[in-house]
Amino acid sequence: MGGDGATLVIVAGLHGNEPAGVLGAMRVIRALREERSRRLQGRVVFLTGNRAALSVGVRFLDRDLNRAWTSERLRTLRMGARPGLPESTAREDREQRELLAELDRIIGAAGPTYALDLHTTSGPDGVFTTIGDTLENRDLAQFLPVPLVLGLEELVEGTLHEYLGERGVPSLAFESGQHEEPEAIDRAEAAIWLLLVGLRLLPESAVPEIGKARGQLVPIGEAFPKVLEFRHRHELREGDGFRMRPGFRSFQRLRAGTVVGDDLRGGVSMPEDGRILMPLYQSQGSDGFFVVREFKVFWLRLSRVLRGLGVGRFVHWLPGIREHPSIPGALDVNKRVARWYALQVLHLLGFRRQLDDGDRLVVLRRGKRAASEGVHTGDGHPPPNP
């Protein structure tokens, strides 16, 4: 991966209350400018996300800029039209148009492009990477020695790194810690140095910061499971009055039924045994908390072998699975027939859940977007996602 002619895009501050990525990127920029002898074997592009929200320290002003990279919104932005009256004055529109124009210019240039999307969380211990589970994204994520959590795109729509994956850009999102902790800045900087070396944009001998960078992240990777999967998202609705109870930390093990928050209906509890991730301790945001669980690295290795053999081309031969009649590249699964193996096998082969509606399951190959309107990710608990 990487080398001569490659481009690494660093995006920081998509959420305005997450300045650590911006500050970490500025450290790297200063170091590169001060040490002119470090000649990049390619290029690095630094993009600031929601500048207006960053200036006042809030997640967003009118809408969440990291939930806005959907087909419908991008089509509207490219056409220059306004969505509807409530959103026609959204200040994030201008920010996203500018980001989209820059990304179009970068992705259209010669040479391979990679992307790192920097974030932080409102709760403690939230240091991990997440990717769309393609082999190219896995190869990129292995440069950062922290927990890898798979399957976010099945629970949350419209993230930047999912959009980049659909454009064919290997990308990952990196959560570098809690918003206010100084170490979150250090870890964001570390992630950039590690990718610059990993992608061969700089030789390791030219990066004296690399030892410190590894020291920032390796202990975290050793303290928690290497690979986990998203199992549940507690989605917040407007006016439900949700508040997270104090004291919870990312990757903390909890039993099903443990009350972790409250809303207008009463206590909100863990739906199953697992580890809590990104408990919400801020006023803005639509994700109250996530539940994740670990699985064995063996399944990642097996899926790499199966994908390398192209087994996914023949999966529609299995009972209960057929090519979707109207969505190119999608599969239509009858769960009553394929109930014991459907999504588990399809995850192994590189497919993601797009619609889960009772007995019917629609999946797409990762890196693809549904061509038909009205196909959305279903709610619920996705099975293992290796």
Secondary structure, DSSP 8 states (H G I E B T S, - for coil): ---TTEEEEEEE-SSTT-THHHHHHHHHHHHHHH-TT---SEEEEEEE--HHHHHHT-S-SSS-TTS--SHHHHHHHHHT----HHHHT-THHHHHHHHHHHHHHHHTSSS-EEEEEEEEESSTT-EEEEE-S-HHHHHHHTTS-S-EEE-GGGT----HHHHHHHTT--EEEEEEEETT-HHHHHHHHHHHHHHHHHTTSS-GGG-TTHHHHHHHHHHHHHHS-SEEEEEEEEE--TT---EE-TT--TTEEE-TT-EEEEETTEEEE-SSSEEEE----SSS-SEEEEEEEE--HHHHHHHHHHHHTTGGGGGGGSTTEEE-SSSTTEEEEETTTSTTTHHHHHHHTTEEEEEEETTEEEEEETT---SSTT-----S------
